Amino acid sequence: MVNKEQKFGSKFLFLAASFVLVVFVKNANCAPFNEAGNQGEMEDGEAWTMVQKSGNQFVVNGQPFYVNGFNTYWLMVFAADQSTRGKVTEVFQQASAVGLSVCRTWAFNDGQWRALQKTPAVYDEDVFKALDFVVSEAKKFKIRLILSLVNNWEAYGGKSQYVKWGKAAGLNLTSDDDFFSHPTLKSYYKAHVKAVLNRVNTFTNMTYKDDPTIFSWELMNEPRCESDPSGDKLQAWIEEMAVYVKSIDPKHLVQIGLEGFYGPSTPNRAQFNPNSYAQQVGTDFIRNHQVLGVDYASAHIYPDSWISQSLSDTHIEFTKSWMQSHIDDAENHLNMPVVFSEFGVSSKDPGYNSTFRDTLISTVYTNILNSTKKGGAGGGSLLWQVFPEGTDYMDDGYAIVLSKSLSTANIVSLHSKRLNTYNSLCSWKCHWGCKKKHVADNFQFHEEL
């Protein structure tokens, strides 16, 4: 947002804004974020309104909102057991302490151990109450939730469980991808959507579809339909389900849950894919997001899974180009924000060290901030994934225990402060009547910003 050629405006605005930034830069390496008074538990009666979309920006009460968050997928399952429920609170406490304000987690567990949905439309009330607890507890720490409604993968049931249910009911199914096209399986999914969205939280007495704690619904975690590389089958499913979710809940945002691969409709963008196979999995970033009912785009960042497990500077350069291409497309073709809703690097990779992980995280944050300064479509990012202490047995290699990873926690905290400062400056300037640009446009940002 820096405009070096613009003349200084009002002397008062310049001096006041300069003071804010001097204080901010001076304290950029302060202790945890909550010590600055920007996070903590929500007070009773404190305002909490829905996040909305305005063009390529998220807004709350008309002011910009940037997704600054993390993934912890297992919260509902841990909350279902009193012996592990406290870990849910620990995650939210630790995330809040470094300024993270959005969490992505599963609102599904289909037909497996501690299942939410035991059979189609048959639920374990104790597990549903566990999800209620997660939503209630998130609000206490001012953390909004992205709730994913089904998995592409077999973990926690996923589309393969829906196919198993269909076969048990006598349906002639030949592929897990029948999930996307068979009318009965689609009806199973719709029934689950309806049950979750209409759920009345037993802790707050608020219906999920009316709760501002929920940032958005996610149709599916990492959908792929490899049996149809053209992408037509998945496209039809997205078109149907996005509208269905909106028919029940027009208030909340909806996203698909894509990894972000470019498909057949945009061959000129295939150069940005991590490999040639990515174009053959039935997804199509631009086409998929040009759908009624989809409010924002998503992409994931896993160069160690997609390119090579041997870590190198190539992974960092890919991350930069991958993010920029999706931000450009969100601005030029979609007119919506894009959230990089999973990113990380595995400690199991050859050559892994925490310095490389910190470099990857800093690279993602820098690209988001560069977009933020320009008022661009970079809507934010979500670490994969934040764990509390004592949950090592759940670690897939990507877990970040903030209390044991101080360098990483400092990077996250600094990013939180920067985003908070941008939001505060814009809100302040708008108080004086501006419609678009921050007060900070009247002078040059400190280079660290």
N, C-alpha and C positions, 0 to 999 in steps of 0.2 A: 504493500500500500504506500510505499514511499514515492513521492513525486519530487525529485530534486529540483525541478525547474519552477515549481509552484512557489509563489511569494508567501511570506508569513501572513497569517490572518491576524485576528485580534491578539494584542499583546497579552491579554489575560489568558486566553486559551493556550497560547504558546507556552507561557511560563508555567501554568498549572499542569499542562500535559507533560512538559519536560520534567517537572518534579515527580510526577507519577512514574515516568520511565527511569529516571535516575534511581529512585528508590527500588524499583523493580530489578534493574540490572545489578545494583549494589547487593541485593539479597538473592541473586539468582542461584547461589549455591548454598542457600540456607538449609536448615534441618527440615524434617518432614513437612509436607504441605499443610497438614491440619494445624500446625503451629502458627501458620499465618492467618488462621481464622477463616479459611475459605471452605473447609469441609467439616464434617462431624455429624453427629446424630441430628435428625430432623426434629424440630420442636413441635409439640402439639399445636395444630391450627396453622402451621406454616404453609404458605401458598405452594401449590404443586400442580402445575398445569401441563397439558399435553404438548409434546413436541410436534411441530408441524413442518411442512416443506413450503418454501417460497422460492420458486425458480430452482437454482442449483445450490440453495442454502437450506440448512435446518434452522428453525426459529422457535423460540419460546417467548410468548407474549410479545411477539414482533421483533425480538432481539436475536442475534446470531447464536447458534448452539453448535458446538463441535463435539463429535463423538470421540471421547478420550477414555478408552476402556480396556477390557480384558475378557477372556473366556475362562469359565470354569464350568464344564459341561455337567458335572455329576452332582450338583447342588441338591436336586430333588431327592436323589437316592440317599445321600448322606443325611438329609433332613428327615427321612423316613425312619431312621433308627435313632433313638434317644441318645445312644452312646456316641454317635458321630455328629449329631445335630449341631453341636457347638462349633464344629469346623466351618459350618456355613457362616456363622457370625464372625469367626476369625478371618475368613476370606474377605468379607465386606469391610471389616475393621482395617485390615492391612491395605486393601485397595484404596479405601477412603483416605487413609493417612498420607498417601502419595498423590492424592488428587484425582484418582480415577473415578469416573462418574457413570459409566455404562458397563453392564455385564451381559454377555451373551451366554445362554445356557439352554438346556434341553427341557421342553415341555412334553416329552414323550419318553416312554420306556415300554416297548410293545412285546408282550408275551414272554418276557424273560424273567430272570430273578428280580424280585422286588418290582414287578411290573406295575406301571400305572394303568395301562390298558391290557387286561388279562386275555380277553378275546374281543372281537369287534364290538365296540360300544359298551363293554362291561368293564367297570373300573374298580380298582382297589381304593376305597375311600380313605384309608390311612395314608396311602401314597399321594392321593390328591390333596390331603391336608398338609402333607410335607411340601408340596408345591405352593400351597397357600402360605406356608411359613416363609419360604424363600422370597416370595413377592413382598410379604409384610416386612421381613427383615431388611430387604434391599431398600425399601422406602426409609427405614430408620436412619440409614447411612447416606441418604440422598443419591442412591444409585438406581439408575433406570435399567430396565431389562429388555433385551432382545430375546424373545422366546421362539425357539425353533420347534416346528410341529411334527417333523418326521425325519428319519435319517435315510440317506442314500445307501449307507453302508450297513453291514449286519449288526454292528455294535448297537445295543439298546433296541434291537428288533429290526427296525428299518423296513424298506420296501420288501425285502425278502420275507419278513414275517407276515406282511399282508398277503403275499402270494401263498404262503403256507396256509394261512387261514382260508384263502380262496379254494385251494386244493382240497382242504378238509371239508369244505362245503360242497364239493363235487364239481368245481369249475375246471374246465380244460385249459390249463395254463402251461406255457412252455418256457417262460423266461421271467426273471425278476422284473424285467422292464414292462411286463404286462401290467404292472402297478399303474403305469401312466395312461393306459388306454382301456382296460377292461371296466365296464360300467359298474360292476359289483365292487371291485377294489376301490374305484373312485368314490363310491358311496360310503365305503368304510372310512376312507380318509375324511370325507366331508362330515361324517358323524363325529369323528374325533375333533375336528376343527370346531364344530358347533358346541361340543361338550366343554372344551377348554375356554372358548370365548365367552360362553354364557355361565361359566363357573362363578358362584358367589363365594368369595374368600371367607373362610371360617374365622380368620383372625381380624379382618377389617370390615367384614360385611359389605364389601364392595364387589360388584361384578367385574370380572377381568376386563371386559370390553369397555368399561367406564373408568378404568384405573390409570391415571397418568404415570404411575410407576413403570408401566410397560411402555417402552420406547417404540417397539414395533413388533410385528409378527414376521416370522421367517417361514416361507412355505416349506422349505426342505433344506437340510444340511448337505451342501455339495451335490446337487442333483446331476446325474449323468444318465444318458440313455444310449449306450454304446451299440445297441442293436439297430439304431437308426441314425447313422452319421449325418443324414440330411438335417436333422434337428426338428423335423416337422412334428414328431410325436410328442417330444418334450414341450415344444412351443404351444401345441394345442392344450396340453395339461396346464401350463402356466396361465394361459389365457382364461381357462375355465376356473381355476382355483383362486386366482387373484381376485376375480370378480365375486366369487363365492364368499371369500373372507370379507370383502368390503360390503357385501349384502348383509352380513351379520354385524359387522363393526366398521362403520364408515369413518370413525374418529381416529383410529390408530393408523400409523404408517405401515406399509407392507413392503417387504423385500423378498426376493426369490431365494437367495442363499448360494449363488453361483461362485465358482472358483475364479471366473473371469476369462476363460479361454475364448479366443475368437474363432468363429465358425465359418461355414460356407458362404454366408451372405456378405461377408466382408473379407474377401481373399487378400486385399491390400493390407489388412491389419494382421494377417497370419505371421508376418515377420516378427511380431512382438511376442508370440507364443513361446513358451520355454522349450518346446520340442514339436516335431511334426505330428506326433500322436495326439496332441492336445486338440487338434482340429477335427478329430474323428470320434469324439466322445458324446456327440449329440447336443452339445451346448453351443450357444452363439451369443456372445456378450451383448452386442448392440441390438440385434433382433429380439432377443429374449426380454430386454428391458423396455422395448417400445410397445408395451402392453398396458391396456387400461387396467388400473388398479394397482400397478406397481409404482411405488413412490420414490424409491432410490435404488441405486445400483450397489452391487457388492463384488469384491474380488479378494482372493486370498494370495498370500505370498509365501511360497515354499521352494526357493531355489535348490535347497539341499535334497528335496524329494523329486523335483522336476528335472534338474540339470545333472547334478552329480553330488554324491555325498562327501566327496573330497572338497573341503571348503577352500575358497580362493576369492580373489578380488572379482572374479567373473560373477559370483553370486551378488555382490554389491552393485555392480554395474547393471546386471539384469534387474535388480530391484528398482533402481532409479528409472530405467526405461519402461518397465512394466507399469509402475505407478503413473508416470507421466502420460503414457498412452491412454490409460483409463481415465485419468483426470481430463485430458483433452477431449476424449469421446463423450464423457459425461457433460462437458460444456458445449461441444459443437453439435452433437447428435441427439442427446437425450434430455438436456435441460433439467438435470437432476443431480443431487449430490452422489458421490461414490464413497463408500466406506470400505476400507481394507480390513475386513472383519475377522481375518485370521492372519497372523504372521509370526514367524519364529524360526528357530534353528535347533536341531536336536543335539543333545550332549552325547549321543551315541555315534555321531558322525566322525569319521577319521579326521584328526587334526582339530577337533573342537576345543575351544577354550572360551572362557567368559568374555574375553576381550573381543572376540569375533562376534559373539552374541550382542554385546553392547554396541558394536559398530553397526550391525544390522538394524538394531532398534533405533539408533541415532539417525541412520539413513532414512528410515520410514518417517520418523518424526520431522526431520528436516524437510522432506518433500511435502508433508502435510502443512507445515508452517509456511513454506514458499507459496503454496496455493492459498493459504489463509490471508497472507499479506496482499494478494492480488484480488481477493474476493472470489476466488475460484471454486471449483466443484469438489475439491478435496474435503470431503465431509468428516473425515476422521479415521481412526484406526483402533484395532482391538488386539492386544497381545494374546498369543496362544502359548501358555496359559498360566494363570496365577494359582498357586497352591499354598496352603498353610503348612506349617511344620507338622510332621507326623503323618503325612500322606504319601510318603515316598513310594509305597507299593502301588500307587495309582499312576505313577509317572511314566509317560510314554517317551520320555527323553526331552520333551519341550517344557517341562514344568519350571516355573520361576517362583522360588520361595523368597519373597522380598526381604524378609528378616535375615536371610543368610546371603543375600546378593546385594550388598550395599551400593556397589558401583551402578548396578542396574536400577536399583531403587532411586538413586540420585538422578539418573537420566530421566526416569519417568516423572519424578517430582518436578524437575526443571521444566519439562514439556508441559506439565499441568499448569504451572505458574504462567508460562508464556501464553497458552491458550486463554487462561483466565484473564490475563491482562488485555489481550485483544478484545475480548468480549466486554470487559469493563470500560475500555476506552470508547468502543462503539456506542455502548449504552449511554455513556456520559455525553458524547457528542450529540447523540440524537436528542438528548434533553435540551440542547441548545438549538435544535431545529434542523440539523442536517438530515438528509434522506439517504445518503449513500456512503460517504467516505468518513473514515475515522479522523479524530483530531490529530492523530499521529501522521496524517498525510501532510501536515503543515511543517514537518521537520523530518530529518533523517533518523531512522531507527539506529540504535546502537548495533554494531555489527553482530553481537551475540544473539540478537533477536532474530 
